Amino acid sequence: MGDYLDEYDAIDDPAAGLARLAGWLRSDWRELFAELRAHRPVLRTPAFTLVTRYDDVAAALSRPEVFTVGAYTGPLEAAVGGPIMLTRDGTASNWRERGLMQAVLAPEDVPKVRELTGRLADQALDEAEPYGRIEAVGELFRRVPLEVCAWYFGFPGPDQQTLSAWSRAVMTDVTANLPGDPGIRAASVEAGAEMMAYLRKLVAERREGPPGEDIVGRLVRLGVPTELGFDDERMAVNISSFLLGFVENAAGSMTNAARQLLARERTEVTDADVWEALRFDPFLKMIARVCVRDHRLPSGSVVEAGGLVLIAVASAMFDEDMLDRPEEFRPGRPPDAYLHFGYGPHACLGAHSGAVVITETLRRLLRRPGVRMLPPPDDAVTYDRGVFPDRMLLGLGAAGR
């Protein structure tokens, strides 16, 4: 085997073994995953099962009847007050509401979203440039998605700060609270209740006045027959997913990709450059599922029923059996080399618009003269709970300001 598995197997205390594994997943994930793909593609631990090969990852994400989204059901439904398509597999509401969201999140909107994103990014960069630096997370990577949420989705919130706080509180519980900290859950439920009260009022106001030309306006104008059960409450729940599925992922992805591209001294970047950079440090490294019955994966490994399964998309994107020379930085790989928006029935519905927000924001940033990482200690990125980036200083303009 190798260094990681030998050390892990030698630890007698399960809690200590899990702590060591968690540390490697934060700091040495590429090396760890490479060893697992070669020697133990499905790693069983007392707390979860880790799936690492591309074929196994794709198979697991394609079988919602076996690998369910149950890991997200409790926290997300507690926040929004009821079922949401992100937490249900194979139900009538999932089928119907996914289709409705696909209809309103039209791929034809991409040029409009790209133009909006570029304008918002340039405005933020223009404001920062006289100071010779920008706090990229707050002033760009979160600000632009939040403004897109307002202007394109039609979900502005009472103000940007409140919208950002709702997103962070809920998604912390959904994605970064595996131990089930009750304080994190309580903060999420409180934020979710405030958000849903706001959205119910927003939908009612759109019903009474001009519906608008944004995505919320499209939903209001759909005129879904009442017997299909898509009432204003269901509309409000689905609108919440525009924020919850977008802002944290977009900001985290832009932070990671920017560091990769700046380290490679790339300035004039294409969309392909961004996706390849993000492959080397994806924000979403694992997707959680719950296995409801024993299942044999393509590798021959059996995942047993009843446990949490962490499906390592970050590992799959470095699988030598799937990608040609995965250790090389090679923009323009085939689309199936990238799993940044998930895979299978729960792949991101907003991928078309979300993708251009990420790529165009980074393109506008990196084309700025003198954009650069600052020397230590200002080059450090700070994180909330080791997951969500909160601060990243970058230099702009002439060096030495």
C-alpha positions in Angstrom: 0.0 0.0 0.0 1.4 3.4 0.8 2.1 5.9 3.6 -1.5 7.1 4.2 -3.2 3.7 4.4 -0.4 2.1 6.4 -0.6 4.9 9.0 -4.4 4.9 9.0 -4.6 1.1 9.5 -2.1 1.3 12.3 -4.2 3.6 14.4 -6.2 1.6 17.0 -8.5 4.4 18.2 -11.3 4.9 15.7 -11.7 8.6 16.7 -8.0 9.2 16.3 -8.1 7.5 12.9 -11.0 9.7 11.7 -9.2 12.8 13.0 -6.1 11.9 11.1 -8.1 11.2 7.9 -10.0 14.5 8.2 -6.6 16.3 8.4 -5.4 14.6 5.3 -8.6 15.5 3.5 -8.0 19.1 4.2 -4.3 19.4 3.4 -3.2 16.3 1.4 -6.3 15.3 -0.5 -4.6 14.8 -3.9 -1.9 12.5 -2.6 -4.4 10.7 -0.3 -6.9 10.2 -3.1 -4.2 8.9 -5.5 -3.2 6.2 -3.0 -6.8 5.3 -2.4 -7.6 5.0 -6.1 -4.7 2.7 -6.5 -5.0 0.5 -3.4 -8.4 1.0 -1.7 -10.8 2.8 -4.0 -13.7 2.5 -1.5 -12.5 3.2 2.0 -14.8 2.2 4.9 -14.5 4.1 8.1 -16.6 4.0 11.3 -18.3 7.2 10.3 -18.5 7.1 6.5 -17.5 5.4 3.3 -15.2 7.3 0.9 -15.6 6.6 -2.9 -12.6 7.8 -5.0 -12.6 6.3 -8.6 -14.3 8.1 -11.5 -16.4 5.2 -12.6 -17.6 4.5 -9.0 -18.3 8.2 -8.4 -20.3 8.5 -11.6 -22.2 5.3 -10.8 -23.1 6.4 -7.3 -24.3 9.9 -8.3 -26.4 8.3 -11.0 -28.3 6.0 -8.6 -30.5 8.2 -6.4 -32.6 5.2 -5.5 -29.6 3.7 -3.8 -27.5 6.7 -2.9 -30.0 9.3 -1.6 -29.7 12.9 -0.7 -30.8 12.1 2.8 -27.7 13.7 4.3 -29.0 17.1 3.3 -32.7 16.5 4.1 -32.7 17.4 7.8 -30.7 20.6 7.8 -32.1 22.1 4.5 -35.7 21.3 5.2 -35.4 22.6 8.7 -34.2 25.9 7.2 -36.8 26.3 4.5 -39.7 24.8 6.4 -40.5 21.9 4.1 -39.5 19.7 1.2 -37.3 21.1 -1.5 -36.2 19.3 -4.7 -32.5 19.3 -3.5 -33.5 17.0 -0.6 -35.8 14.5 -2.4 -35.2 11.6 -4.7 -37.6 10.3 -7.3 -40.7 12.1 -5.9 -43.4 13.8 -7.9 -42.5 17.2 -6.5 -38.8 16.6 -7.4 -39.7 15.7 -10.9 -42.1 18.6 -11.4 -40.2 21.3 -9.7 -36.9 20.4 -11.3 -38.6 20.7 -14.7 -40.0 24.1 -13.8 -36.7 25.4 -12.6 -35.0 24.1 -15.8 -37.6 26.0 -17.8 -37.0 29.4 -16.2 -33.2 29.1 -15.9 -32.8 29.2 -19.6 -29.4 28.6 -21.3 -30.3 31.4 -23.6 -29.7 33.8 -20.7 -26.0 33.1 -20.7 -24.9 36.2 -22.8 -27.0 38.5 -20.6 -25.6 37.0 -17.4 -22.1 37.3 -18.8 -22.6 41.0 -19.6 -24.2 41.6 -16.2 -21.3 39.8 -14.4 -18.7 41.7 -16.3 -20.2 45.0 -15.5 -20.6 44.2 -11.8 -17.0 42.9 -11.6 -15.5 45.9 -13.3 -17.4 48.2 -11.0 -16.1 46.4 -7.9 -12.5 46.5 -9.3 -12.7 50.1 -10.3 -13.7 51.0 -6.8 -10.8 49.0 -5.3 -8.1 50.0 -7.8 -7.2 53.4 -6.3 -6.2 51.6 -3.1 -3.8 49.3 -4.9 -5.5 46.2 -3.4 -8.8 44.4 -3.1 -10.2 42.0 -0.5 -11.3 39.7 -3.2 -13.7 37.5 -1.3 -15.9 40.1 0.2 -15.5 42.8 -2.4 -15.7 40.7 -5.5 -16.2 36.9 -5.2 -19.2 37.3 -2.8 -20.4 40.7 -4.0 -20.8 39.8 -7.6 -22.9 36.6 -7.0 -25.0 38.4 -4.5 -25.7 41.2 -7.0 -26.5 38.6 -9.7 -28.9 37.0 -7.2 -30.6 40.4 -7.0 -30.6 41.5 -10.6 -30.9 38.2 -12.5 -32.7 35.9 -10.1 -34.8 38.7 -8.7 -33.9 37.8 -5.0 -32.2 40.9 -3.6 -33.0 40.4 0.1 -33.5 43.3 2.4 -29.8 44.2 1.7 -26.7 42.4 0.5 -25.3 41.9 4.0 -28.5 40.1 5.2 -28.6 38.0 2.0 -25.0 36.9 2.6 -25.7 36.1 6.2 -28.7 33.9 5.3 -26.6 32.0 2.8 -23.7 31.4 5.1 -25.8 30.3 8.1 -27.9 27.8 6.2 -25.1 26.3 4.1 -22.8 26.0 7.1 -25.4 23.6 8.6 -26.0 21.8 5.3 -22.4 21.2 4.3 -20.1 21.8 7.3 -22.0 20.4 10.3 -21.5 16.6 10.1 -21.2 16.3 13.9 -24.7 18.0 14.2 -23.8 21.0 16.4 -27.1 22.2 17.7 -25.9 25.8 17.8 -25.2 25.7 14.0 -28.6 24.1 13.4 -30.4 26.8 15.5 -28.6 29.6 13.6 -29.6 28.0 10.3 -33.2 27.6 11.3 -33.4 31.2 12.4 -31.8 32.5 9.2 -34.1 30.2 7.1 -37.2 31.5 8.9 -36.3 35.1 8.2 -35.4 34.2 4.6 -38.7 32.4 4.0 -40.8 35.2 5.5 -39.1 37.6 3.2 -39.6 35.4 0.1 -43.3 34.9 0.9 -43.7 38.7 0.9 -41.7 39.0 -2.2 -43.9 36.5 -4.1 -47.0 38.2 -2.9 -45.7 41.6 -4.0 -44.9 40.2 -7.5 -48.4 38.8 -7.7 -49.9 42.2 -7.0 -47.7 44.4 -9.2 -45.7 43.9 -12.3 -44.0 40.5 -12.1 -40.7 41.7 -13.5 -38.4 40.3 -16.2 -36.1 38.3 -13.9 -36.3 34.7 -12.9 -38.8 35.3 -10.1 -40.9 37.2 -12.6 -40.8 34.2 -15.0 -42.0 31.9 -12.2 -44.9 34.3 -11.3 -45.9 34.4 -15.0 -45.8 30.6 -15.5 -49.4 30.0 -14.5 -49.0 26.5 -13.3 -52.4 24.7 -12.9 -53.4 24.5 -9.2 -53.8 20.7 -9.3 -50.0 20.4 -9.8 -49.4 21.8 -6.3 -47.0 24.5 -7.3 -48.5 27.2 -5.2 -46.9 30.4 -3.9 -45.3 28.6 -0.9 -43.7 26.0 -3.2 -42.5 28.9 -5.4 -40.9 30.7 -2.4 -39.1 27.4 -1.3 -37.7 27.0 -4.8 -36.6 30.6 -5.1 -34.6 30.0 -1.9 -32.4 27.6 -3.8 -31.2 30.4 -6.1 -29.3 31.8 -3.1 -28.5 28.6 -1.2 -27.1 26.7 -4.2 -25.2 29.5 -5.6 -23.4 32.1 -3.5 -21.1 29.9 -1.3 -20.2 27.6 -4.1 -19.4 30.5 -6.5 -17.4 32.4 -4.0 -15.4 29.4 -2.9 -14.8 28.3 -6.5 -13.6 31.7 -7.5 -11.2 31.9 -4.5 -9.6 28.5 -5.3 -9.4 29.1 -9.1 -7.9 32.6 -8.6 -5.1 31.2 -6.5 -4.3 28.5 -9.0 -4.3 30.9 -12.0 -2.2 33.5 -10.2 0.3 30.9 -9.2 0.6 30.0 -12.9 0.9 33.7 -13.8 -2.1 33.5 -16.2 -3.8 36.8 -16.9 -5.7 36.5 -20.2 -7.8 33.5 -19.2 -10.6 31.7 -21.0 -13.5 29.7 -19.5 -11.4 26.5 -20.2 -8.5 27.9 -18.1 -10.8 28.5 -15.2 -12.3 25.0 -15.1 -8.9 23.4 -15.4 -7.6 25.6 -12.6 -10.5 24.6 -10.4 -9.9 20.9 -11.1 -6.6 21.4 -9.2 -8.5 22.8 -6.2 -12.3 22.3 -6.4 -14.4 24.0 -3.8 -16.7 21.0 -3.7 -14.4 18.1 -3.1 -17.0 15.5 -1.9 -20.7 15.1 -2.2 -22.6 13.4 0.6 -25.1 10.6 0.1 -26.8 8.0 2.2 -26.7 4.4 1.0 -30.1 2.8 1.6 -29.2 -0.7 0.4 -26.1 -2.8 -0.3 -24.7 -1.9 -3.7 -21.8 -3.1 -5.8 -19.9 -0.4 -7.6 -18.0 -0.8 -11.0 -14.7 -1.3 -9.1 -16.2 -4.4 -7.5 -16.4 -2.8 -4.0 -19.7 -3.2 -2.1 -21.1 -0.2 -0.2 -23.2 -1.4 2.6 -26.7 0.0 3.5 -27.3 2.4 6.2 -24.3 4.7 6.2 -23.0 8.1 5.0 -21.1 8.0 1.7 -18.7 10.7 0.7 -18.4 10.7 -3.1 -15.0 12.3 -3.9 -15.5 14.2 -7.1 -12.1 15.9 -6.5 -10.5 12.4 -6.7 -12.5 11.4 -9.8 -11.1 14.4 -11.7 -7.6 13.1 -11.2 -8.4 9.5 -12.1 -5.7 8.2 -14.5 -8.2 5.8 -16.0 -10.5 8.6 -17.1 -8.1 11.6 -17.8 -5.1 11.7 -20.0 -2.1 12.8 -17.9 -4.2 14.3 -15.1 -1.3 15.9 -13.3 -0.7 18.2 -16.2 -2.5 21.6 -16.5 -4.3 21.2 -19.8 -7.3 23.6 -20.4 -9.9 22.3 -22.9 -10.3 18.8 -21.6 -13.6 17.1 -22.5 -16.6 18.3 -20.6 -17.0 14.9 -18.7 -13.5 15.5 -17.1 -15.1 18.1 -14.9 -17.5 17.4 -12.1 -17.6 21.0 -10.6 -21.4 21.0 -11.0 -22.0 17.5 -9.8 -23.3 14.6 -11.9 -26.5 12.7 -12.5 -30.1 13.6 -11.4 -28.9 16.2 -8.8 -26.4 18.0 -11.0 -26.6 21.8 -10.6 -29.7 23.2 -12.4 -28.1 26.7 -12.5 -24.9 25.5 -14.2 -25.3 27.6 -17.3 -25.7 30.9 -15.5 -23.5 30.0 -12.5 -20.6 29.0 -14.8 -20.4 32.4 -16.5 -20.6 34.2 -13.2 -17.5 32.3 -12.1 -15.5 32.6 -15.3 -16.4 36.2 -16.2 -15.6 37.5 -12.8 -12.2 35.8 -12.8 -11.5 37.0 -16.4 -12.2 40.6 -15.4 -10.0 40.3 -12.3 -7.0 38.7 -14.0 -6.9 41.1 -16.9 -6.4 44.0 -14.5 -2.8 45.4 -14.7 -0.7 44.3 -11.8 -3.1 41.8 -10.2 -1.1 39.6 -7.9 -0.9 37.6 -4.7 0.7 39.7 -2.0 3.8 38.6 0.0 3.4 36.8 3.3 1.6 37.2 5.6 -0.9 39.1 3.5 -1.1 36.2 1.0 -3.0 34.0 3.5 -6.6 33.2 2.8 -8.8 33.0 5.9 -11.6 30.5 6.2 -14.8 30.1 8.2 -14.7 26.6 9.8 -12.0 25.7 7.4 -14.5 25.6 4.5 -15.8 28.9 3.4 -13.3 31.6 2.3 -13.7 34.9 4.1 -10.7 37.0 3.2 -8.2 37.1 0.3 -6.1 40.2 -0.3 -4.8 40.8 -3.8 -2.6 43.6 -5.1 -3.9 45.7 -8.0 -1.9 48.2 -10.2 1.7 49.1 -9.8 3.6 47.0 -7.2 4.7 48.7 -4.0 1.7 50.8 -3.3 
